[in-house]
């Protein structure tokens, strides 16, 4: 088997822990030959894990993407607003690119990256990892073989989980859309994409409603300090008390708030970093709940609901067809199909790997490597190519536009034509 080489741009959680580790378990087919990250500690930790000498360590994407091409592929895992430039440069140099989602918070940049991949004849695969999980792969297979007839409607709930919500979208890197992306794009572009995947046809229009209803200063407990660790009178009754969470049941999440994973390091991060702040006193502005109503080309519909106020962190789906329906919960490692004619109920069990996103993180790397090896010998686009991904990204952009405009219905094709510089039919 041909070994594929890659550089990693961004050695944070997704680059260092989600995608690159595949190389450690599959050295015969995948090798990391360079890393770029401005954070010296992260860069050194990554280099140690993948045995990279100093000559293969860079403190910026500009340096690693200099004049010489160093590998077959580039894995781009920078922050949302830092995807565009390194991706374009990598494609220009001849790299195949595996790009963390979302492609960009700017719709025009998403389309330009798609067109650049076509222009340079390179793979640009977006990390819509749900498509690569056993759960959604098995469900798609049943739908495609006609198990429930034609799809009439889908209901999809994304249970974000209250503590995940507070960690990532109230205190964390994706709390403010001006610095990262709107919630519907950053968190839920996975869901827009999986709906498009199951439907297998274009979404033609949608509308959306949602708001930041709870996590704002109007709900701050009386006398609450700016940081929980300063001593809050509401400590006993507040589920989001940072020291109790990050030093207790959420200690696994503490790996994401500090590189010094000791009690002292965690406490220091709570004093100095954003994760120690009162959830009602941060600079967050992304919604904590949102719904999207969609119509597809055939007339089929879908309803999506994202909510940060759930006890679990999972996705629950119901797919309703002309001959039967499917109901499933990603936490259950399977789903149930009910046949309207025979009245039979069939349970489809899937094995969910322990790797991230229900096996999707390792699944997408495995598929990407196969596509790189077969590039030029197959006419098939990747399962989550930029061309596919742009369409589901536009669903998220349209949803946010609708939400901001009182639920106005948005025409998706007109939106794409405008961004691509094409006349609207």
ABEGO torsion letter per residue (X at the ends): XBBBBBBBBGABAAAAAAAAAAAAABAAABBBABBBBABAAAAAAAAAAAGBBAAABBABAAAAABABBABABBBBABBAAAAAAAAAAAAAAGBBBBBBOBABABAAAAAAAAAAAAAAGBBBBBBBAAAABAAAAAAAAAAAAGAAEBBABBBBBBBAEAAAAAAAAAABAAABAAABBBAAAAAAAAAAAAAAAAAGBBBABBBBBEBBAABBAAABBBGBBABAAAGBAAAAABAABAAAAAABAAAAAAAAABABBBAAAAAAAAAABAAABBAAABABABBABBBBBBBBAAGBBBBBBBBABBABBBBBBBBBBAAEBBBBBAAAGEBBBBBAAAGBBBBBBBBBBABBGGGAAAAAAAAAAAAAAABGABABBBABBAAAAAAAAAAAAAAAAAAAAGGBBBBAAAAAAAAAGBBBX
